[in-house]
Structures are given as structure tokens and as C-alpha cells.
Amino acid sequence: MIPQYLNAHQTRDHEPTDYENLLADGIEKAFAAGLSELPNICAMLNEDCVPAPNGMPWTPALFEQEMKRLGA
């Protein structure tokens, strides 16, 4: 029997872009600060100048849309 193992990037089809890394860092920072509500996470992303699509400020609706796009 072949031993099983976890490949943390097995579903990734490309290396993360600079934008994706910056966004991930911003989300991780928000979680580390104890934020869990989407409006608060969006506020922190805006405060930290994490770029949003089309230069718009982060909103919960835009965040959800972008997460769906990135997860597609």
C-alpha cells in the first residue's frame, strides 16, 4: 500500500501572484488581530491599503466576489 501524505498545494494550478500574496497577508493580519467579522476585515484591508479590484475600497460584497473569483 502506498503511504498517504498531504500536499498542501495539491489543488493550486499556479504560484500565487503578488496581489494574491498581499491579499493573503492582509487577511492573515486581520485574523491575527482577532477580527472575524467581514466588515471589520474589510476595514483593516482598507486601512492597510491592500488593493482591491478596480481600485475600489473593500466592502463585504466585493470581498465575497473576489474570494469567489480567486477560488474558481
Residue, then its C-alpha position, 0 to 999 in steps of 0.5 A: m500500500i502506498p503511504q498517504y501524505l498531504n500536499a498542501h498545494q495539491t489543488r493550486d494550478h499556479e504560484p500565487t501572484d503578488y496581489e494574491n500574496l498581499l491579499a493573503d497577508g492582509i487577511e492573515k493580519a486581520f485574523a491575527a488581530g482577532l477580527s472575524e467579522l467581514p466588515n471589520i476585515c474589510a476595514m483593516l484591508n482598507e486601512d492597510c491599503v491592500p488593493a482591491p479590484n478596480g481600485m475600489p475600497w473593500t466592502p463585504a460584497l466585493f470581498e465575497q466576489e473576489m474570494k469567489r473569483l480567486g477560488a474558481 
